[in-house]
């Protein structure tokens, strides 16, 4: 069970940040109409609003490097909580930004979608 | 609904860190036998293991200062996700440590317990 969660969580994290860095609009496939994103305190609801926000971020090229990933089973029906910390390197900045992000992944038809997503930059 | 979640989440966060800083053993009242804590990558399951870990941390006096709190409804039955960032000042250190922490709060008999808890220090 624990191995399954780590395997799913790790595959999700790899996939999510790879899409973010290479083809951001395709992240839409990971959200649902009920999904929630809180991005630096701003609340977005549903795939359309979430994708508008992510695609309007004031940078194009970026590279996420993951530092830590923690996984736990959520308490309902195979859902998984994933907690990520890492660096976000923007093409326009010398030093990477540090961030923390959590995802609540819900199983559906053999795959998972993001129901909850909370992102914060870690200011030092 | 949103106001309720923020009200519950804020009250929980205030209560949790107040207990942590003033009477750490009493945090046991917020966990259940099914609760999970991942503390800097170390996995603990159940109130007893969690409390043993929290009470054996290598510092006595500490003070948490909260920088940001984000709340979202979880997708099941009134549960709430809370994502916190802040500073942890130890009596033995000059500079505070920065941390991020998430909680999954489950309603039970008019109150909430912590089902999922993930804590990470943010190294700069």
gemmi code that builds the backbone of each chain (N, CA, C; Angstrom):
import gemmi

chains = {
    "A": [
        ("UNK", (0.844, -1.203, 0.000), (0.000, 0.000, 0.000), (0.881, 1.256, 0.000)),
        ("UNK", (1.866, 1.261, 0.929), (2.732, 2.428, 1.021), (3.565, 2.606, -0.252)),
        ("UNK", (4.050, 1.474, -0.776), (4.829, 1.542, -2.021), (3.977, 2.066, -3.171)),
        ("UNK", (2.718, 1.631, -3.199), (1.808, 2.083, -4.253), (1.639, 3.598, -4.186)),
        ("UNK", (1.439, 4.114, -2.968), (1.242, 5.546, -2.798), (2.480, 6.315, -3.244)),
        ("UNK", (3.646, 5.830, -2.854), (4.873, 6.535, -3.240), (5.081, 6.481, -4.749)),
        ("UNK", (4.746, 5.328, -5.320), (4.903, 5.168, -6.765), (3.967, 6.116, -7.528)),
        ("UNK", (2.723, 6.160, -7.108), (1.753, 7.056, -7.756), (2.159, 8.514, -7.529)),
        ("UNK", (2.499, 8.828, -6.289), (2.842, 10.210, -5.956), (4.073, 10.689, -6.712)),
        ("UNK", (5.087, 9.843, -6.771), (6.327, 10.226, -7.463), (6.058, 10.411, -8.963)),
        ("UNK", (5.287, 9.489, -9.548), (4.967, 9.605, -10.977), (4.173, 10.886, -11.236)),
        ("UNK", (3.245, 11.201, -10.340), (2.466, 12.429, -10.506), (3.372, 13.659, -10.459)),
        ("UNK", (4.233, 13.704, -9.442), (5.099, 14.892, -9.284), (6.000, 15.058, -10.514)),
        ("UNK", (6.596, 13.985, -10.961), (7.442, 14.063, -12.163), (6.634, 14.592, -13.351)),
        ("UNK", (5.450, 14.038, -13.520), (4.606, 14.397, -14.659), (4.158, 15.857, -14.553)),
        ("UNK", (3.716, 16.254, -13.371), (3.185, 17.604, -13.178), (4.233, 18.660, -13.518)),
        ("UNK", (5.416, 18.544, -12.931), (6.409, 19.602, -13.129), (7.055, 19.520, -14.510)),
        ("UNK", (7.078, 18.330, -15.079), (7.550, 18.217, -16.458), (6.605, 18.942, -17.414)),
        ("UNK", (5.305, 18.734, -17.224), (4.322, 19.462, -18.045), (4.416, 20.973, -17.787)),
        ("UNK", (4.522, 21.358, -16.520), (4.591, 22.780, -16.179), (5.758, 23.440, -16.917)),
        ("UNK", (6.886, 22.766, -16.952), (8.094, 23.375, -17.516), (8.169, 23.271, -19.040)),
        ("UNK", (7.456, 22.299, -19.626), (7.614, 22.072, -21.064), (6.371, 22.428, -21.878)),
        ("UNK", (5.184, 22.347, -21.255), (3.951, 22.547, -22.020), (2.824, 22.886, -21.040)),
        ("UNK", (2.921, 24.087, -20.469), (2.061, 24.446, -19.331), (0.571, 24.257, -19.603)),
        ("UNK", (0.064, 24.615, -20.800), (-1.389, 24.451, -21.029), (-1.877, 23.014, -20.866)),
        ("UNK", (-0.981, 22.044, -21.040), (-1.419, 20.651, -20.940), (-1.664, 20.219, -19.493)),
        ("UNK", (-1.304, 21.060, -18.525), (-1.661, 20.762, -17.132), (-3.178, 20.664, -16.946)),
        ("UNK", (-3.919, 21.239, -17.868), (-5.390, 21.186, -17.778), (-5.903, 19.759, -17.627)),
        ("UNK", (-5.165, 18.806, -18.187), (-5.590, 17.406, -18.117), (-5.560, 16.855, -16.697)),
        ("UNK", (-4.878, 17.542, -15.779), (-4.736, 17.039, -14.410), (-5.767, 17.628, -13.451)),
        ("UNK", (-6.518, 18.637, -13.910), (-7.522, 19.268, -13.047), (-8.933, 18.885, -13.508)),
        ("UNK", (-9.903, 19.143, -12.637), (-11.324, 18.885, -12.916), (-12.114, 20.159, -12.645)),
        ("UNK", (-13.380, 20.171, -13.040), (-14.197, 21.368, -12.758), (-14.315, 21.683, -11.262)),
        ("UNK", (-14.138, 20.683, -10.410), (-14.249, 20.911, -8.957), (-12.907, 21.242, -8.299)),
        ("UNK", (-11.829, 21.245, -9.092), (-10.481, 21.423, -8.504), (-10.310, 22.819, -7.925)),
        ("UNK", (-9.504, 22.889, -6.886), (-9.183, 24.170, -6.250), (-7.683, 24.381, -6.247)),
        ("UNK", (-7.269, 25.601, -6.590), (-5.865, 26.014, -6.465), (-5.835, 27.274, -5.615)),
        ("UNK", (-4.981, 27.291, -4.601), (-4.678, 28.530, -3.891), (-3.220, 28.846, -4.197)),
        ("UNK", (-3.025, 29.915, -4.977), (-1.689, 30.257, -5.473), (-1.250, 31.556, -4.815)),
        ("UNK", (-0.296, 31.466, -3.910), (0.156, 32.642, -3.165), (-1.037, 33.401, -2.569)),
        ("UNK", (-1.985, 32.639, -2.050), (-3.147, 33.219, -1.377), (-4.327, 33.512, -2.277)),
        ("UNK", (-4.132, 33.462, -3.595), (-5.244, 33.724, -4.528), (-5.998, 32.427, -4.810)),
        ("UNK", (-7.317, 32.459, -4.676), (-8.126, 31.253, -4.797), (-8.711, 31.114, -6.187)),
        ("UNK", (-8.476, 29.972, -6.802), (-9.025, 29.665, -8.127), (-9.836, 28.385, -8.022)),
        ("UNK", (-10.952, 28.346, -8.758), (-11.835, 27.180, -8.709), (-12.114, 26.689, -10.120)),
        ("UNK", (-11.817, 25.415, -10.373), (-12.144, 24.802, -11.653), (-11.002, 24.912, -12.646)),
        ("UNK", (-10.994, 23.980, -13.587), (-9.898, 23.887, -14.545), (-9.677, 25.205, -15.289)),
        ("UNK", (-10.749, 25.835, -15.729), (-10.582, 27.030, -16.560), (-9.880, 28.152, -15.794)),
        ("UNK", (-10.373, 28.452, -14.588), (-9.755, 29.524, -13.806), (-8.321, 29.173, -13.425)),
        ("UNK", (-8.112, 27.927, -13.064), (-6.768, 27.491, -12.667), (-5.802, 27.634, -13.837)),
        ("UNK", (-6.221, 27.183, -15.014), (-5.315, 27.240, -16.166), (-5.071, 28.681, -16.604)),
        ("UNK", (-6.092, 29.523, -16.480), (-5.884, 30.933, -16.819), (-4.790, 31.515, -15.926)),
        ("UNK", (-4.874, 31.215, -14.628), (-3.876, 31.723, -13.690), (-2.482, 31.182, -14.019)),
        ("UNK", (-2.396, 29.878, -14.209), (-1.069, 29.275, -14.426), (-0.444, 29.770, -15.726)),
        ("UNK", (-1.289, 29.958, -16.744), (-0.751, 30.380, -18.042), (-0.474, 31.880, -18.100)),
        ("UNK", (-1.028, 32.628, -17.146), (-0.783, 34.079, -17.127), (0.315, 34.471, -16.143)),
        ("UNK", (0.958, 33.499, -15.524), (2.066, 33.842, -14.617), (3.121, 34.626, -15.402)),
        ("UNK", (3.771, 35.579, -14.768), (4.617, 36.521, -15.512), (5.992, 35.972, -15.865)),
        ("UNK", (6.023, 34.732, -16.327), (7.269, 34.165, -16.835), (6.908, 33.046, -17.805)),
        ("UNK", (7.745, 32.850, -18.793), (7.522, 31.760, -19.742), (8.371, 30.549, -19.377)),
        ("UNK", (9.662, 30.673, -19.636), (10.539, 29.532, -19.374), (10.818, 29.394, -17.881)),
        ("UNK", (10.699, 28.179, -17.392), (11.030, 27.928, -15.994), (11.437, 26.468, -15.835)),
        ("UNK", (12.082, 26.187, -14.719), (12.498, 24.812, -14.430), (12.325, 24.544, -12.942)),
        ("UNK", (11.458, 23.589, -12.633), (11.274, 23.156, -11.241), (12.297, 22.059, -10.909)),
        ("UNK", (12.954, 22.199, -9.776), (13.810, 21.138, -9.259), (13.259, 20.744, -7.888)),
        ("UNK", (12.968, 19.479, -7.718), (12.314, 19.016, -6.493), (13.363, 18.677, -5.441)),
        ("UNK", (13.143, 19.151, -4.224), (14.062, 18.886, -3.111), (13.526, 17.755, -2.232)),
        ("UNK", (12.259, 17.832, -1.843), (11.656, 16.778, -1.013), (10.240, 16.487, -1.511)),
        ("UNK", (9.836, 15.229, -1.356), (8.442, 14.838, -1.605), (7.989, 13.956, -0.449)),
        ("UNK", (6.873, 14.287, 0.150), (6.272, 13.443, 1.182), (4.895, 13.009, 0.700)),
        ("UNK", (4.537, 11.772, 1.018), (3.256, 11.208, 0.589), (2.524, 10.663, 1.810)),
        ("UNK", (1.226, 10.806, 1.824), (0.406, 10.092, 2.808), (-0.895, 9.688, 2.130)),
        ("UNK", (-1.451, 8.531, 2.525), (-2.804, 8.230, 2.069), (-3.767, 9.220, 2.710)),
        ("UNK", (-4.691, 9.739, 1.929), (-5.774, 10.515, 2.503), (-6.721, 9.512, 3.168)),
        ("UNK", (-7.703, 9.988, 3.890), (-8.502, 9.024, 4.659), (-9.692, 8.493, 3.870)),
        ("UNK", (-9.791, 8.822, 2.602), (-10.978, 8.423, 1.851), (-10.594, 7.770, 0.519)),
        ("UNK", (-11.061, 6.561, 0.300), (-11.145, 5.944, -1.005), (-9.945, 6.038, -1.937)),
        ("UNK", (-8.744, 5.816, -1.429), (-7.585, 5.757, -2.314), (-6.999, 7.093, -2.687)),
        ("UNK", (-7.484, 8.180, -2.103), (-6.899, 9.493, -2.377), (-5.523, 9.606, -1.716)),
        ("UNK", (-4.700, 10.497, -2.238), (-3.314, 10.625, -1.786), (-2.985, 12.098, -1.571)),
        ("UNK", (-2.282, 12.372, -0.483), (-1.756, 13.715, -0.238), (-0.272, 13.730, -0.573)),
        ("UNK", (0.148, 14.755, -1.307), (1.547, 14.898, -1.719), (2.015, 16.289, -1.312)),
        ("UNK", (3.165, 16.342, -0.681), (3.713, 17.605, -0.187), (5.115, 17.754, -0.779)),
        ("UNK", (5.332, 18.825, -1.519), (6.558, 18.996, -2.302), (7.283, 20.256, -1.846)),
        ("UNK", (8.596, 20.204, -1.772), (9.373, 21.441, -1.675), (10.417, 21.421, -2.778)),
        ("UNK", (10.794, 22.603, -3.248), (11.759, 22.628, -4.342), (12.156, 24.030, -4.736)),
        ("UNK", (12.872, 24.103, -5.848), (13.348, 25.367, -6.401), (12.691, 25.611, -7.749)),
        ("UNK", (12.395, 26.863, -8.003), (11.810, 27.265, -9.285), (12.758, 28.282, -9.925)),
        ("UNK", (13.437, 27.819, -10.960), (14.386, 28.686, -11.661), (13.681, 29.347, -12.838)),
        ("UNK", (13.665, 30.661, -12.836), (13.087, 31.408, -13.957), (14.209, 31.842, -14.889)),
        ("UNK", (13.903, 31.866, -16.186), (14.934, 32.258, -17.166), (15.409, 33.684, -16.919)),
        ("UNK", (14.523, 34.507, -16.346), (14.817, 35.924, -16.204), (15.478, 36.269, -14.875)),
        ("UNK", (15.740, 35.291, -14.025), (16.309, 35.593, -12.703), (17.561, 34.761, -12.456)),
        ("UNK", (18.491, 35.361, -11.716), (19.746, 34.659, -11.460), (19.565, 33.516, -10.466)),
        ("UNK", (18.837, 33.807, -9.378), (18.709, 32.817, -8.310), (17.332, 32.155, -8.343)),
        ("UNK", (17.264, 30.862, -8.038), (15.960, 30.192, -8.027), (15.109, 30.660, -6.851)),
        ("UNK", (13.789, 30.585, -7.036), (12.833, 30.808, -5.949), (12.581, 29.474, -5.257)),
        ("UNK", (12.385, 29.520, -3.957), (12.042, 28.298, -3.236), (10.529, 28.246, -3.049)),
        ("UNK", (9.969, 27.053, -3.145), (8.519, 26.928, -3.009), (8.149, 25.671, -2.227)),
        ("UNK", (6.937, 25.688, -1.698), (6.293, 24.497, -1.131), (4.925, 24.373, -1.794)),
        ("UNK", (4.487, 23.146, -2.010), (3.211, 22.923, -2.695), (2.611, 21.614, -2.215)),
        ("UNK", (1.313, 21.610, -2.023), (0.640, 20.350, -1.684), (-0.457, 20.040, -2.701)),
        ("UNK", (-0.638, 18.753, -2.927), (-1.679, 18.265, -3.833), (-2.513, 17.202, -3.118)),
        ("UNK", (-3.802, 17.244, -3.361), (-4.700, 16.169, -2.930), (-5.177, 15.479, -4.193)),
        ("UNK", (-4.718, 14.244, -4.386), (-4.988, 13.509, -5.625), (-6.135, 12.533, -5.404)),
        ("UNK", (-7.120, 12.602, -6.294), (-8.320, 11.765, -6.166), (-8.331, 10.751, -7.310)),
        ("UNK", (-8.539, 9.476, -6.975), (-8.551, 8.456, -8.030), (-9.850, 8.520, -8.833)),
        ("UNK", (-9.709, 8.360, -10.134), (-10.887, 8.305, -10.997), (-10.521, 7.513, -12.250)),
        ("UNK", (-11.280, 6.477, -12.492), (-11.138, 5.673, -13.712), (-9.682, 5.319, -14.000)),
        ("UNK", (-9.017, 4.772, -13.005), (-7.663, 4.263, -13.217), (-6.579, 5.303, -13.206)),
        ("UNK", (-6.937, 6.577, -12.998), (-5.903, 7.605, -12.902), (-6.256, 8.518, -11.725)),
        ("UNK", (-5.587, 9.644, -11.624), (-5.823, 10.573, -10.515), (-5.972, 11.986, -11.072)),
        ("UNK", (-6.795, 12.780, -10.426), (-6.816, 14.204, -10.747), (-6.527, 14.995, -9.475)),
        ("UNK", (-6.191, 16.279, -9.666), (-5.857, 17.167, -8.554), (-7.135, 17.836, -8.053)),
        ("UNK", (-7.572, 17.471, -6.862), (-8.733, 18.145, -6.278), (-8.300, 19.403, -5.522)),
        ("UNK", (-7.198, 19.304, -4.779), (-6.700, 20.441, -3.993), (-5.237, 20.691, -4.336)),
        ("UNK", (-4.896, 21.951, -4.486), (-3.538, 22.355, -4.867), (-3.273, 23.676, -4.152)),
        ("UNK", (-2.266, 23.702, -3.290), (-1.899, 24.935, -2.590), (-0.418, 25.186, -2.812)),
        ("UNK", (-0.090, 26.384, -3.309), (1.283, 26.737, -3.672), (1.705, 27.980, -2.899)),
        ("UNK", (2.892, 27.937, -2.345), (3.463, 29.111, -1.678), (4.958, 29.210, -1.982)),
        ("UNK", (5.415, 30.411, -2.297), (6.847, 30.667, -2.332), (7.355, 30.761, -0.896)),
        ("UNK", (8.567, 30.273, -0.685), (9.193, 30.374, 0.639), (10.190, 31.527, 0.602)),
        ("UNK", (9.825, 32.620, 1.216), (10.735, 33.764, 1.242), (11.756, 33.590, 2.359)),
        ("UNK", (12.972, 33.902, 2.045), (14.049, 33.696, 3.021), (14.581, 35.039, 3.539)),
    ],
    "B": [
        ("UNK", (-19.911, 29.011, 3.741), (-19.094, 27.774, 3.766), (-17.615, 28.124, 3.856)),
        ("UNK", (-17.217, 29.088, 2.967), (-15.806, 29.478, 2.962), (-15.406, 30.134, 4.277)),
        ("UNK", (-16.315, 30.986, 4.808), (-16.034, 31.641, 6.091), (-15.912, 30.625, 7.210)),
        ("UNK", (-16.759, 29.594, 7.146), (-16.715, 28.542, 8.165), (-15.357, 27.845, 8.138)),
        ("UNK", (-14.903, 27.509, 6.939), (-13.620, 26.805, 6.803), (-12.484, 27.669, 7.334)),
        ("UNK", (-12.491, 28.944, 6.987), (-11.414, 29.814, 7.460), (-11.479, 29.977, 8.973)),
        ("UNK", (-12.687, 30.074, 9.492), (-12.854, 30.226, 10.930), (-12.341, 28.988, 11.675)),
        ("UNK", (-12.742, 27.817, 11.200), (-12.289, 26.568, 11.825), (-10.768, 26.414, 11.660)),
        ("UNK", (-10.295, 26.662, 10.456), (-8.868, 26.493, 10.190), (-8.016, 27.430, 11.022)),
        ("UNK", (-8.431, 28.689, 11.102), (-7.670, 29.677, 11.878), (-7.661, 29.314, 13.362)),
        ("UNK", (-8.830, 28.901, 13.871), (-8.913, 28.511, 15.282), (-8.022, 27.296, 15.546)),
        ("UNK", (-8.024, 26.351, 14.604), (-7.174, 25.176, 14.777), (-5.705, 25.575, 14.817)),
        ("UNK", (-5.278, 26.384, 13.860), (-3.861, 26.766, 13.768), (-3.431, 27.502, 15.044)),
        ("UNK", (-4.242, 28.450, 15.492), (-3.919, 29.155, 16.739), (-3.773, 28.168, 17.899)),
        ("UNK", (-4.732, 27.259, 18.000), (-4.756, 26.294, 19.103), (-3.557, 25.352, 19.020)),
        ("UNK", (-3.293, 24.848, 17.825), (-2.217, 23.860, 17.654), (-0.861, 24.436, 18.080)),
        ("UNK", (-0.530, 25.614, 17.548), (0.816, 26.141, 17.831), (0.894, 26.721, 19.244)),
        ("UNK", (-0.234, 27.171, 19.779), (-0.234, 27.598, 21.180), (0.050, 26.411, 22.108)),
        ("UNK", (-0.607, 25.278, 21.834), (-0.325, 24.074, 22.630), (1.123, 23.618, 22.429)),
        ("UNK", (1.580, 23.636, 21.179), (2.951, 23.185, 20.898), (3.948, 23.996, 21.721)),
        ("UNK", (3.729, 25.299, 21.778), (4.712, 26.178, 22.422), (4.563, 26.234, 23.945)),
        ("UNK", (3.379, 25.905, 24.460), (3.147, 26.093, 25.898), (2.983, 24.779, 26.662)),
        ("UNK", (2.513, 23.726, 25.972), (2.213, 22.481, 26.688), (2.171, 21.342, 25.665)),
        ("UNK", (3.352, 21.019, 25.146), (3.432, 20.131, 23.983), (2.696, 18.802, 24.177)),
        ("UNK", (2.783, 18.154, 25.342), (2.089, 16.853, 25.493), (0.583, 16.936, 25.256)),
        ("UNK", (0.002, 18.108, 25.456), (-1.451, 18.208, 25.289), (-1.875, 18.191, 23.822)),
        ("UNK", (-0.915, 18.247, 22.888), (-1.249, 18.084, 21.469), (-1.878, 16.719, 21.204)),
        ("UNK", (-1.655, 15.780, 22.120), (-2.227, 14.432, 21.946), (-3.733, 14.489, 21.729)),
        ("UNK", (-4.379, 15.492, 22.273), (-5.834, 15.593, 22.143), (-6.271, 15.873, 20.711)),
        ("UNK", (-5.340, 16.307, 19.852), (-5.694, 16.664, 18.476), (-5.469, 15.526, 17.483)),
        ("UNK", (-4.820, 14.445, 17.941), (-4.553, 13.307, 17.053), (-5.445, 12.123, 17.430)),
        ("UNK", (-5.510, 11.152, 16.518), (-6.273, 9.925, 16.716), (-5.366, 8.726, 16.454)),
        ("UNK", (-5.836, 7.521, 16.792), (-5.005, 6.335, 16.511), (-4.684, 6.166, 15.026)),
        ("UNK", (-5.510, 6.728, 14.143), (-5.260, 6.584, 12.697), (-4.424, 7.734, 12.122)),
        ("UNK", (-4.080, 8.711, 12.954), (-3.404, 9.920, 12.450), (-2.010, 9.591, 11.919)),
        ("UNK", (-1.591, 10.356, 10.928), (-0.256, 10.209, 10.351), (0.493, 11.528, 10.433)),
        ("UNK", (1.753, 11.441, 10.842), (2.646, 12.605, 10.801), (3.879, 12.214, 10.002)),
        ("UNK", (4.247, 13.034, 9.031), (5.553, 12.887, 8.381), (6.365, 14.106, 8.767)),
        ("UNK", (7.388, 13.891, 9.595), (8.162, 14.984, 10.169), (9.559, 14.947, 9.569)),
        ("UNK", (9.860, 15.896, 8.714), (11.157, 15.919, 8.034), (11.455, 14.560, 7.389)),
        ("UNK", (10.424, 13.959, 6.809), (10.587, 12.697, 6.097), (10.390, 11.462, 6.947)),
        ("UNK", (10.352, 11.612, 8.274), (10.144, 10.453, 9.156), (8.655, 10.211, 9.362)),
        ("UNK", (8.221, 8.975, 9.150), (6.796, 8.655, 9.202), (6.386, 8.110, 10.562)),
        ("UNK", (5.369, 8.712, 11.141), (4.830, 8.278, 12.423), (3.344, 7.997, 12.242)),
        ("UNK", (2.861, 6.953, 12.908), (1.459, 6.554, 12.777), (0.822, 6.430, 14.157)),
        ("UNK", (-0.243, 7.162, 14.383), (-0.995, 7.037, 15.627), (-0.544, 8.027, 16.681)),
        ("UNK", (-1.466, 8.348, 17.578), (-1.201, 9.371, 18.592), (0.072, 9.070, 19.386)),
        ("UNK", (0.265, 7.816, 19.804), (1.395, 7.500, 20.681), (2.727, 7.770, 19.993)),
        ("UNK", (2.881, 7.257, 18.775), (4.147, 7.470, 18.055), (4.358, 8.944, 17.743)),
        ("UNK", (3.291, 9.609, 17.340), (3.390, 11.029, 16.998), (3.814, 11.842, 18.215)),
        ("UNK", (3.182, 11.564, 19.361), (3.506, 12.342, 20.564), (4.909, 12.035, 21.056)),
        ("UNK", (5.327, 10.775, 20.921), (6.705, 10.433, 21.313), (7.683, 11.269, 20.495)),
        ("UNK", (7.441, 11.345, 19.189), (8.325, 12.134, 18.314), (8.302, 13.611, 18.697)),
        ("UNK", (7.121, 14.175, 18.837), (7.032, 15.619, 19.106), (7.645, 15.974, 20.458)),
        ("UNK", (7.471, 15.088, 21.429), (7.994, 15.389, 22.774), (9.487, 15.096, 22.894)),
        ("UNK", (10.028, 14.337, 21.927), (11.465, 14.038, 21.970), (12.273, 14.950, 21.052)),
        ("UNK", (11.638, 15.920, 20.446), (12.404, 16.855, 19.611), (13.469, 17.528, 20.476)),
        ("UNK", (14.635, 17.810, 19.894), (15.787, 18.223, 20.714), (15.744, 19.690, 21.117)),
        ("UNK", (14.591, 20.157, 21.534), (14.494, 21.505, 22.092), (13.265, 21.541, 23.007)),
        ("UNK", (13.334, 22.366, 24.029), (12.190, 22.517, 24.936), (11.404, 23.767, 24.569)),
        ("UNK", (11.958, 24.900, 24.878), (11.238, 26.147, 24.617), (11.278, 26.502, 23.140)),
        ("UNK", (10.138, 26.869, 22.602), (10.083, 27.309, 21.213), (8.885, 28.234, 21.030)),
        ("UNK", (8.916, 28.972, 19.939), (7.804, 29.877, 19.630), (7.567, 29.863, 18.121)),
        ("UNK", (6.374, 29.407, 17.737), (5.980, 29.441, 16.323), (5.347, 30.800, 16.003)),
        ("UNK", (5.764, 31.400, 14.908), (5.118, 32.603, 14.390), (4.624, 32.279, 12.990)),
        ("UNK", (3.336, 32.482, 12.762), (2.738, 32.075, 11.490), (2.842, 33.214, 10.475)),
        ("UNK", (3.288, 32.880, 9.281), (3.419, 33.866, 8.203), (2.215, 33.817, 7.264)),
        ("UNK", (1.842, 32.639, 6.815), (0.692, 32.482, 5.913), (-0.122, 31.257, 6.337)),
        ("UNK", (-1.423, 31.329, 6.128), (-2.306, 30.166, 6.286), (-3.235, 30.117, 5.073)),
        ("UNK", (-3.298, 28.973, 4.442), (-4.249, 28.745, 3.345), (-5.174, 27.607, 3.749)),
        ("UNK", (-6.449, 27.744, 3.358), (-7.459, 26.735, 3.700), (-8.178, 26.296, 2.432)),
        ("UNK", (-8.516, 25.037, 2.363), (-9.420, 24.563, 1.313), (-10.312, 23.485, 1.909)),
        ("UNK", (-11.569, 23.406, 1.448), (-12.360, 22.234, 1.824), (-11.765, 20.998, 1.171)),
        ("UNK", (-11.636, 19.927, 1.915), (-11.278, 18.647, 1.316), (-12.521, 18.156, 0.573)),
        ("UNK", (-12.407, 17.100, -0.173), (-13.546, 16.723, -1.023), (-14.520, 15.791, -0.314)),
        ("UNK", (-14.315, 15.531, 0.961), (-15.160, 14.554, 1.636), (-15.674, 15.094, 2.963)),
        ("UNK", (-16.975, 15.110, 3.121), (-17.647, 15.198, 4.402), (-17.194, 16.249, 5.383)),
        ("UNK", (-16.922, 17.462, 4.918), (-16.622, 18.521, 5.862), (-15.171, 18.581, 6.314)),
        ("UNK", (-14.313, 17.755, 5.747), (-12.893, 17.812, 6.098), (-12.251, 19.078, 5.512)),
        ("UNK", (-11.154, 19.510, 6.112), (-10.512, 20.767, 5.735), (-9.009, 20.537, 5.586)),
        ("UNK", (-8.440, 21.124, 4.536), (-6.985, 21.137, 4.368), (-6.447, 22.504, 4.776)),
        ("UNK", (-5.387, 22.491, 5.568), (-4.766, 23.722, 6.050), (-3.281, 23.661, 5.722)),
        ("UNK", (-2.775, 24.739, 5.156), (-1.371, 24.800, 4.729), (-0.756, 26.031, 5.395)),
        ("UNK", (0.280, 25.825, 6.177), (0.844, 26.876, 7.018), (2.306, 27.104, 6.653)),
        ("UNK", (2.736, 28.357, 6.646), (4.179, 28.631, 6.637), (4.478, 29.575, 7.784)),
        ("UNK", (5.683, 29.472, 8.314), (6.007, 30.323, 9.449), (7.439, 30.164, 9.904)),
        ("UNK", (7.704, 30.759, 11.057), (9.030, 30.727, 11.677), (8.949, 29.985, 12.997)),
        ("UNK", (9.987, 29.228, 13.268), (10.089, 28.499, 14.529), (11.339, 29.005, 15.253)),
        ("UNK", (11.110, 29.761, 16.317), (12.235, 30.311, 17.088), (12.528, 29.361, 18.251)),
        ("UNK", (13.745, 28.876, 18.302), (14.172, 28.023, 19.415), (14.939, 28.871, 20.416)),
        ("UNK", (14.780, 28.545, 21.689), (15.470, 29.327, 22.725), (16.988, 29.247, 22.552)),
        ("UNK", (17.456, 28.144, 21.968), (18.890, 27.898, 21.894), (19.511, 28.449, 20.614)),
        ("UNK", (18.746, 29.084, 19.744), (19.298, 29.543, 18.461), (18.991, 31.023, 18.245)),
        ("UNK", (19.923, 31.694, 17.585), (19.741, 33.131, 17.363), (18.660, 33.410, 16.316)),
        ("UNK", (18.716, 32.661, 15.203), (17.805, 32.938, 14.098), (16.681, 31.897, 14.048)),
        ("UNK", (15.478, 32.327, 13.683), (14.389, 31.344, 13.593), (14.568, 30.415, 12.392)),
        ("UNK", (13.999, 29.225, 12.509), (13.919, 28.288, 11.394), (12.622, 28.565, 10.637)),
        ("UNK", (12.658, 28.403, 9.322), (11.437, 28.556, 8.535), (10.847, 27.171, 8.276)),
        ("UNK", (9.527, 27.090, 8.314), (8.896, 25.793, 8.104), (7.624, 25.928, 7.263)),
        ("UNK", (7.231, 24.807, 6.665), (5.922, 24.659, 6.033), (5.270, 23.417, 6.617)),
        ("UNK", (3.965, 23.453, 6.776), (3.259, 22.320, 7.381), (1.850, 22.256, 6.826)),
        ("UNK", (1.371, 21.052, 6.573), (-0.022, 20.900, 6.159), (-0.755, 19.965, 7.109)),
        ("UNK", (-2.030, 20.242, 7.286), (-2.903, 19.423, 8.123), (-4.163, 19.065, 7.321)),
        ("UNK", (-4.609, 17.842, 7.502), (-5.916, 17.411, 6.983), (-6.791, 17.174, 8.206)),
        ("UNK", (-7.782, 18.050, 8.381), (-8.626, 18.024, 9.576), (-9.941, 17.324, 9.278)),
        ("UNK", (-10.274, 16.352, 10.102), (-11.475, 15.539, 9.891), (-12.480, 15.858, 10.986)),
        ("UNK", (-13.732, 16.144, 10.599), (-14.736, 16.456, 11.619), (-15.189, 15.199, 12.362)),
        ("UNK", (-15.353, 15.344, 13.661), (-15.862, 14.238, 14.468), (-16.537, 14.813, 15.710)),
        ("UNK", (-17.793, 14.495, 15.865), (-18.553, 14.865, 17.067), (-18.388, 16.348, 17.422)),
        ("UNK", (-18.583, 17.189, 16.436), (-18.591, 18.624, 16.694), (-17.225, 19.266, 16.781)),
        ("UNK", (-16.162, 18.462, 16.604), (-14.831, 19.055, 16.593), (-14.035, 18.438, 15.436)),
        ("UNK", (-12.744, 18.657, 15.397), (-11.905, 18.143, 14.307), (-10.682, 17.457, 14.908)),
        ("UNK", (-10.204, 16.420, 14.251), (-8.899, 15.873, 14.622), (-7.985, 15.894, 13.402)),
        ("UNK", (-6.692, 15.747, 13.648), (-5.684, 15.775, 12.582), (-5.510, 14.362, 12.043)),
        ("UNK", (-5.955, 14.130, 10.814), (-5.712, 12.830, 10.192), (-4.345, 12.811, 9.503)),
        ("UNK", (-3.999, 13.881, 8.822), (-2.715, 13.953, 8.098), (-1.973, 15.205, 8.521)),
        ("UNK", (-0.669, 15.054, 8.734), (0.179, 16.157, 9.193), (1.537, 15.948, 8.540)),
        ("UNK", (1.962, 16.911, 7.736), (3.285, 16.825, 7.091), (4.041, 18.102, 7.406)),
        ("UNK", (5.245, 17.948, 7.960), (6.059, 19.086, 8.398), (7.412, 19.042, 7.693)),
        ("UNK", (7.831, 20.202, 7.189), (9.163, 20.326, 6.590), (9.774, 21.662, 6.977)),
        ("UNK", (11.040, 21.649, 7.361), (11.805, 22.884, 7.468), (12.143, 23.365, 6.072)),
        ("UNK", (12.152, 24.680, 5.887), (12.543, 25.269, 4.600), (13.972, 25.779, 4.724)),
        ("UNK", (14.886, 25.070, 4.134), (16.281, 25.499, 4.198), (16.561, 26.543, 3.128)),
        ("UNK", (17.266, 27.566, 3.517), (17.522, 28.672, 2.588), (18.978, 28.671, 2.140)),
    ],
}
model = gemmi.Model(1)
for chain_id, residues in chains.items():
    chain = gemmi.Chain(chain_id)
    for i, (resn, *xyz) in enumerate(residues, 1):
        res = gemmi.Residue()
        res.name, res.seqid = resn, gemmi.SeqId(i, " ")
        for name, pos in zip(("N", "CA", "C"), xyz):
            atom = gemmi.Atom()
            atom.name, atom.element = name, gemmi.Element(name[0])
            atom.pos, atom.b_iso = gemmi.Position(*pos), 0.0
            res.add_atom(atom)
        chain.add_residue(res)
    model.add_chain(chain)
structure = gemmi.Structure()
structure.add_model(model)
structure.setup_entities()
